[in-house]
């Protein structure tokens, strides 16, 4: 443990009076705590509902389509509302919102596991849709509040990279609980009587994680005085800002990349379950190894990738990460063995996490750059839009994949799938992401924030936060 602590302090300790390792760790913890819910919903719930509950895959695709429309309505409005919400000396702001929404997410996830195979597809459809609506509203508020807090508390580009790598380490260790368990339970057959109690334990563990993460996080009035929120007096003013943001070149190019390419890479795990179960036909244990080993290799290499992001800029490293991603997805079109899948998914998982770490910088830069130009900080509005995009891209990938499964004749009740269904899984797991990566690569080439401007934005943000802090202390 001593050597591990020394490693983290050396890699992520403070430099020149910046955040200490302890401060970075405290700032990182709320992120991993919120990982388990989306993993259950976006990566494993489809497999649970099609194979154990017996829901037709097309119904699941429709659920996600309606789900994305709901997000289009509520996410930007919630973000704008959070921007305007004043800091309360009694309750605080961002940390208070996280503490309120965390229990709501946990309860809604638990009820998603209680659907019965005896219900009709339409009953399951409406019940699950309502539960997803509740979860998403709470998750949006939580994620917008956390992201807003994080970007204010860590204004420097290097600090944000370090915090995200710490989040990735913790998130992968904790998230492994949520991926290993469904892999063991859902690959090679599933038992509802076993799945529900096990997932209930996972939810209880998640509750403990939220408690630890939010217990030490503090709302300080001085933090909120370093940023000027926008003055939106009505919906039309909010929509005006939304329009200006969406048509701006930085946002639009990153939006297209994020929805098309990042969405395809990030959705790898649900197809992975089907691929391991029906294409290479492995046991749950082998599938678990194919899930865990790539994650371990990625964690070993991620600090090196983080250094490259700091030196060469987020845009260039994001573009280079397409190489292992496309190589990994291409191999899924022909491999037949479990050990080959380990290699394929190592490439995919590494690429995803490099893009994710660089994306933390890119996301923050969009907000910081807008503040440079307008003088107001719209973290909540941007966060709401990105929450919308996160769910929309997942919805898009889930809809495409479920549609392919249905079209190629996948039947979760069968012990073995037809050759046509197996080919459909290969198309959904490999060919579709390849096409998405190639198309999504193009807008990222035109993303206007390169290494030089990235440094200027980071320096501006640090000066803005520190300048306002100094004014507050002098006053």
Secondary structure, DSSP 8 states (H G I E B T S, - for coil): -HHHHHHHHHHH--STT---HHHHHHHHHHHHHTHHHHIIIIIIHHHHIIIII---HHHHHHHHHHHHHHHHHHHHHHHHHHHH---BTTTBSHHHHHHHHHHHHHHHHHHHTT--TTS-HHHHHHHHHHHHHHHHHHHHHHHHHHHHHHHHH--SHHHHHHHHHHHHHHHHHHHHHHHHHHHHHHTT---HHHHHHHHHHHHHHHHHHHHHHHHS----HHHHTTS------SHHHHHHHHHHHHHSHHHHHHHHHIIIIIHHHHTHHHHHHHIIIIIS---HHHHHHHHHHHHHHHHHHHHHHHHHHHHH-HHHHHHHTHHHHHHHHHHTTT--SHHHHHHHHHHHHHHHHHHHHHHHHHHHHHHHHHHHHHSS--HHHHHHHHHHHHHHHHHHHHHHHHHHHHHTT--TTSSS--HHHHHHHHIIIIIHHHHHHHHHHHHHHT-S--HHHHHHHHHHHHHHHHHHHHHHHH-
